């Protein structure tokens, strides 16, 4: 199925051929050199239209292994060829007009037929120029725009021929060549305009104002620190934008991907059909905290760290953290990884920094387990409720689960806390409750408490054994 550009170009081919043949036959029959020249002009336009039709067919092809940016440049080449034809037409008409002015010429036989043909041609060319120009703007086709200028010049040429025939009918043989010279100047002006735009496209000249618009769009997206490089070019109807931007190095990878998607949507909404390529460079910001800088170092080494503390001891920093590695890894290898992290932190913060790392297994071994008996769960519920009274920050211990494993029991529980309390206060209170429970029951391998804000009307409740979940 033909595209819109191809349909418009095909109709233009048929119209050009029919009108050129009609004018040539009538020009020969009445002996009008102006009409014959105009027919030759139309035949050249027919050749240009065929080039346009071929160009728009090729330009619609998708990118392939040899043409990574598509085939849109074919339209620019076609437009350049049509521009050359415009200059050729202007030169030919100008030379012929000067020769006829200097040498005089024969007066063509008067007939109403050429006026009728020229009137029909002007109507058709005016319609074609309008349709081609409109389609060129809608599709961004330079070849169709060049073709529209050809038909616009044909209209001026038809006007000149009509004026020349009228003057010739009144015995003024100079009228025809004089009008032809005026048309030659108009056609040359159209050629200059078209050649400038075509050469700019072939030279990858950035469209006026587009770079500044894209720059404003990019800088308006949260997370963009600055633009390192921005290049814009047009290939056929499509804009290609190549941007290199700086982003905070603390930005997670999923946030970077989301930022790129936001940029693509914003640019496409503004420019239309756009191929946006974005490369990101992580940069350190002046307001980065020491904790953020250390976490970036660990993340870049694909290491999981926690319990990070930073202290100022006199005029130097002391850093302590837990580093998690594969539990089956040889301790020698794990120590090398920890030492590498310590060296990287020292390189970032300065040689005077004191770095201590504690190595922990990244994953606990897979333990087979089963739910503890309801009586055991009830006993632990009662103990947790009693122990929680020693910690004012904690209220309403609930959702207690107990699992038996070969390594010992695992206990999970929830409790309510005041949402206004700090994370540090709550964390310490939960840790103390976990330690109290393990001191009372040494067979518990691990206790894990989850603190959650209580509702305003929540009261301290102690679940009864019948309320304790058994699974």
C-alpha positions in Angstrom: 0.0 0.0 0.0 1.4 3.4 -1.0 2.1 5.9 1.7 0.7 9.4 1.6 3.9 10.9 0.3 4.0 8.2 -2.5 0.4 8.8 -3.5 0.9 12.6 -3.8 4.1 12.1 -5.8 2.4 9.5 -8.2 -0.5 11.9 -9.0 2.1 14.6 -9.6 3.9 12.4 -12.1 0.7 11.8 -14.2 -0.3 15.4 -14.2 3.2 16.6 -15.2 3.4 14.2 -18.1 -0.1 15.0 -19.5 0.3 18.8 -19.3 3.8 18.7 -20.8 2.6 16.7 -23.8 -0.4 18.9 -24.4 1.6 22.2 -24.3 4.3 20.7 -26.6 1.8 19.6 -29.3 -0.1 22.9 -29.2 3.2 25.0 -29.1 4.4 23.2 -32.3 1.1 23.6 -34.0 0.8 27.4 -33.5 4.6 28.0 -33.7 4.9 29.5 -30.2 8.5 29.2 -29.0 7.4 30.3 -25.5 4.9 27.6 -25.2 7.4 25.0 -26.5 9.9 26.2 -24.0 7.3 26.0 -21.2 6.5 22.5 -22.3 10.2 21.6 -22.1 10.2 23.2 -18.7 7.3 20.9 -17.7 9.2 17.9 -19.1 12.1 18.8 -16.8 9.7 19.1 -14.0 8.4 15.6 -14.9 11.9 14.2 -14.6 12.2 16.0 -11.2 8.9 14.5 -10.1 10.0 11.0 -11.0 13.1 11.6 -8.9 10.9 12.8 -6.1 8.6 9.8 -6.4 11.6 7.4 -6.2 13.1 9.4 -3.3 10.1 9.2 -1.1 9.7 5.5 -1.7 13.3 4.9 -0.7 13.3 7.3 2.3 10.4 5.4 3.9 12.5 2.3 4.2 13.5 1.4 7.8 17.1 1.5 8.9 19.2 -1.6 7.9 22.6 -3.0 8.4 24.2 -0.5 6.1 22.0 2.6 6.8 21.8 2.8 10.6 20.0 6.2 10.4 17.5 5.2 7.8 17.3 6.4 4.2 16.0 10.0 4.8 19.1 11.5 3.2 17.8 10.3 -0.2 15.2 13.0 0.0 17.9 15.6 0.6 19.9 14.3 -2.4 16.7 14.4 -4.6 16.0 17.9 -3.4 19.5 18.9 -4.4 19.0 17.4 -7.8 15.7 19.3 -8.3 17.4 22.5 -7.1 20.0 22.0 -9.9 17.1 21.6 -12.4 15.6 24.9 -11.1 18.9 26.7 -11.9 19.1 24.9 -15.2 15.6 26.0 -16.1 16.3 29.6 -15.0 19.5 29.7 -17.0 17.8 28.2 -20.1 14.9 30.6 -20.0 17.1 33.5 -19.3 19.5 32.8 -22.2 16.5 32.2 -24.6 14.8 35.3 -23.5 18.0 37.5 -24.0 18.5 35.9 -27.5 14.9 36.6 -28.5 15.2 40.2 -27.2 18.4 40.8 -29.2 17.4 39.0 -32.4 13.7 39.6 -32.4 11.4 36.8 -33.1 8.4 35.6 -35.0 5.0 36.2 -33.8 3.1 33.0 -33.0 -0.2 32.2 -34.5 -3.0 33.5 -32.3 -5.3 30.8 -30.9 -7.5 30.4 -27.8 -6.4 26.8 -27.3 -3.0 27.6 -25.6 -4.8 30.0 -23.2 -7.2 27.3 -22.2 -4.4 24.7 -21.7 -2.4 27.2 -19.7 -5.4 28.2 -17.6 -6.1 24.5 -16.8 -2.4 24.0 -16.1 -2.3 26.9 -13.7 -5.2 25.6 -11.7 -3.7 22.1 -11.6 -0.2 23.4 -10.7 -1.6 25.6 -8.0 -3.5 22.7 -6.5 -0.4 20.5 -6.8 1.9 23.1 -5.2 -0.5 23.5 -2.3 -0.9 19.8 -1.7 2.8 19.1 -2.1 3.7 21.9 0.3 1.1 20.8 2.9 2.3 17.1 2.7 5.9 18.2 2.9 5.2 20.0 6.1 3.2 17.2 7.6 5.8 14.5 6.7 9.0 16.6 6.8 9.8 15.7 3.2 12.4 17.9 1.5 11.9 16.2 -1.8 8.2 17.0 -1.8 8.9 20.6 -0.8 11.3 21.0 -3.7 8.7 19.6 -6.0 6.1 22.1 -4.7 8.6 24.9 -5.6 8.8 23.5 -9.1 5.1 23.7 -9.6 5.0 27.2 -8.1 7.6 28.2 -10.6 5.4 26.6 -13.4 2.6 28.9 -12.4 4.8 32.0 -12.8 6.0 30.5 -16.1 2.5 30.1 -17.3 1.6 33.7 -16.4 4.7 34.8 -18.4 3.6 32.7 -21.4 0.1 34.1 -21.3 1.4 37.7 -21.1 3.8 37.0 -23.9 1.0 35.6 -26.1 -1.2 38.5 -25.3 1.5 41.0 -26.2 2.3 39.1 -29.4 -1.3 39.2 -30.4 -1.1 43.0 -30.2 2.1 43.0 -32.2 4.6 43.4 -29.3 7.0 40.5 -30.0 9.3 41.6 -27.1 6.7 40.9 -24.5 7.3 37.1 -24.5 11.1 37.2 -23.9 10.8 40.0 -21.4 8.3 38.1 -19.3 10.5 35.0 -19.6 13.5 36.9 -18.1 11.3 37.9 -15.1 10.3 34.3 -14.6 14.0 33.2 -14.8 14.9 35.5 -12.0 11.9 34.2 -9.9 12.9 30.5 -10.5 16.6 31.3 -9.7 15.4 32.8 -6.4 13.4 29.7 -5.6 16.5 27.6 -6.4 18.7 29.6 -4.0 16.2 29.2 -1.2 15.8 25.5 -1.7 19.6 24.9 -2.2 20.4 26.6 1.1 18.0 24.4 3.1 19.1 21.3 1.3 22.8 21.9 1.8 22.2 22.6 5.5 20.4 19.2 5.8 23.2 17.4 4.0 25.8 19.1 6.2 23.8 18.0 9.3 23.2 21.6 10.3 21.2 21.8 13.5 17.6 23.1 12.8 17.3 26.7 14.1 16.3 26.8 17.7 15.9 23.1 18.2 19.0 22.6 20.2 18.0 25.3 22.7 14.5 23.8 23.1 16.0 20.4 23.7 18.5 21.8 26.2 15.7 23.4 28.2 13.7 20.2 28.2 16.6 18.2 29.5 17.5 20.6 32.2 13.9 20.7 33.4 14.0 17.0 34.3 14.8 16.3 37.9 18.1 14.4 38.3 20.0 16.1 35.5 23.0 17.9 36.9 24.3 19.4 33.6 24.5 18.8 29.9 28.0 17.6 28.8 27.2 17.4 25.1 24.1 18.0 22.9 24.0 17.4 19.2 20.9 17.6 16.9 20.5 16.7 13.2 17.7 16.0 10.8 17.5 13.0 8.5 14.4 13.2 6.3 11.5 13.9 8.6 13.2 12.6 11.7 15.2 14.4 14.3 18.2 12.7 15.8 19.3 14.0 19.2 22.5 12.8 20.9 22.8 14.0 24.5 25.4 13.3 27.2 24.3 14.4 30.6 25.8 14.3 34.1 23.7 12.7 36.9 24.4 12.3 40.6 26.5 9.2 41.2 24.2 8.3 44.1 21.3 7.9 41.7 20.2 4.2 41.5 20.3 2.5 38.1 16.5 2.1 37.9 16.2 5.9 38.5 18.6 6.6 35.7 16.6 4.4 33.4 13.4 6.2 34.4 15.1 9.5 33.8 16.0 8.5 30.3 12.4 7.4 29.6 11.2 10.8 30.9 13.6 12.6 28.6 12.5 10.5 25.5 8.8 11.3 26.2 9.4 15.0 26.7 11.5 15.4 23.6 9.1 13.4 21.4 6.1 15.4 22.7 7.9 18.6 21.6 9.7 17.7 18.4 7.6 14.8 17.1 9.4 11.9 15.5 12.7 11.9 17.4 15.5 9.3 18.0 17.0 10.3 21.3 20.3 8.8 22.5 21.3 9.6 26.1 24.5 8.7 27.8 24.9 9.4 31.5 28.0 10.3 33.4 27.8 9.9 37.2 29.3 12.8 39.0 29.9 13.6 42.7 27.9 16.5 44.1 29.2 19.0 46.5 26.5 18.2 49.1 27.2 14.5 49.2 27.4 13.2 52.8 30.2 10.8 53.9 27.7 8.0 54.2 26.5 8.6 50.6 30.1 8.5 49.3 30.8 5.3 51.1 27.6 3.6 49.9 28.5 4.6 46.3 31.9 2.9 46.6 30.3 -0.2 48.0 27.6 -0.2 45.3 30.2 0.2 42.5 31.9 -2.9 43.9 28.6 -4.8 44.1 28.9 -5.2 47.9 26.1 -5.1 50.4 27.0 -3.1 53.5 25.0 -2.1 56.6 25.5 -0.8 60.1 27.6 2.1 58.7 28.8 4.5 61.3 30.9 7.6 60.8 32.6 9.4 63.7 34.9 12.4 63.9 37.8 11.7 66.2 39.7 15.0 66.5 40.7 16.0 63.0 40.1 12.6 61.4 37.3 10.4 60.4 36.6 6.9 61.8 34.4 4.6 59.6 32.9 1.3 60.7 30.6 -1.0 58.6 29.5 -4.5 58.2 30.2 -6.1 54.8 28.2 -9.1 53.5 29.9 -11.7 51.3 29.0 -15.2 50.2 28.9 -17.4 53.2 30.6 -20.3 51.4 33.5 -18.0 50.3 37.0 -18.8 51.7 37.8 -16.3 54.5 41.0 -15.3 52.7 39.1 -14.2 49.7 36.5 -12.4 51.8 39.3 -10.6 53.6 40.8 -9.4 50.3 37.4 -8.0 49.3 37.1 -6.2 52.7 40.6 -4.8 52.3 39.9 -3.6 48.8 36.8 -1.8 50.1 38.8 -0.2 52.9 41.4 1.0 50.5 38.8 2.5 48.2 37.2 4.4 51.1 40.6 5.7 52.1 41.2 6.9 48.6 37.9 8.7 48.5 38.0 10.3 52.0 41.8 10.7 52.5 44.6 8.6 53.8 44.0 9.7 57.4 40.6 8.0 57.6 40.3 5.0 59.9 38.2 2.2 58.3 37.0 -0.9 60.1 35.0 -3.7 58.4 33.2 -6.6 59.9 32.6 -9.5 57.5 29.3 -11.3 57.6 27.8 -14.1 55.4 25.6 -12.6 52.8 23.0 -15.4 52.8 22.0 -17.7 55.6 22.0 -21.4 54.5 18.7 -22.8 53.5 17.3 -24.2 56.6 14.5 -26.8 56.6 11.8 -25.8 59.1 8.3 -26.3 60.5 5.8 -24.4 62.5 6.3 -24.7 66.3 3.5 -26.2 68.5 0.8 -23.8 69.6 1.8 -24.2 73.2 5.3 -23.1 72.4 4.0 -20.1 70.5 1.8 -19.1 73.3 4.7 -19.3 75.8 6.8 -17.0 73.6 3.9 -14.6 73.1 3.5 -14.3 76.9 7.3 -13.8 77.3 7.5 -11.1 74.6 4.5 -9.3 76.1 6.1 -9.3 79.5 9.5 -8.2 78.3 8.0 -5.5 76.1 6.8 -3.8 79.3 10.5 -2.9 80.1 10.7 -0.9 76.9 8.2 2.0 76.9 8.8 2.7 73.2 7.1 -0.7 72.3 3.5 -1.6 72.6 1.1 -4.4 71.6 3.3 -7.3 70.6 1.3 -9.3 68.0 1.6 -11.6 64.9 4.1 -13.9 66.6 5.4 -16.7 64.5 7.8 -19.5 65.6 9.7 -21.8 63.2 11.8 -24.8 64.3 15.0 -25.5 62.4 17.9 -27.9 62.9 20.0 -24.8 63.9 17.5 -23.5 66.5 14.2 -21.6 66.6 13.4 -18.5 64.5 11.0 -16.1 66.1 9.2 -13.3 64.2 7.0 -10.7 65.8 5.4 -7.3 65.2 4.9 -4.5 67.7 3.4 -1.0 67.7 5.5 2.2 68.2 4.9 5.9 68.4 5.4 7.2 64.8 6.9 10.4 66.2 9.9 8.5 67.6 13.1 8.4 65.7 14.3 5.4 63.8 17.4 5.1 66.1 15.2 5.0 69.3 12.9 2.4 67.8 15.7 0.3 66.4 17.5 0.2 69.7 14.3 -0.8 71.6 13.5 -3.6 69.2 17.1 -4.9 69.4 17.0 -4.9 73.2 13.7 -6.8 73.2 15.2 -9.4 70.8 18.3 -9.8 73.0 16.1 -10.1 76.1 14.1 -12.9 74.5 17.3 -14.8 73.4 18.8 -14.5 76.9 15.6 -16.1 78.3 15.5 -18.8 75.7 19.1 -19.6 74.5 17.7 -22.2 72.1 16.3 -19.4 69.9 18.8 -18.9 67.1 17.4 -15.6 65.9 14.6 -13.2 66.9 13.4 -10.6 64.3 11.1 -7.8 65.3 9.1 -5.6 63.0 8.0 -2.2 64.4 5.0 -0.4 62.9 3.2 2.8 63.8 0.1 2.2 65.9 -3.3 3.7 65.3 -4.3 6.7 67.4 -6.8 4.6 69.3 -4.7 1.5 69.6 -4.5 0.1 73.1 -2.1 -2.3 74.7 -3.4 -5.8 74.1 -2.0 -9.1 75.1 -3.1 -11.9 72.8 -4.4 -15.0 74.5 -3.2 -18.5 73.5 -6.4 -18.9 71.5 -5.6 -15.9 69.4 -2.1 -17.0 68.6 -1.8 -18.2 65.0 -0.7 -21.8 64.6 0.5 -21.6 61.0 
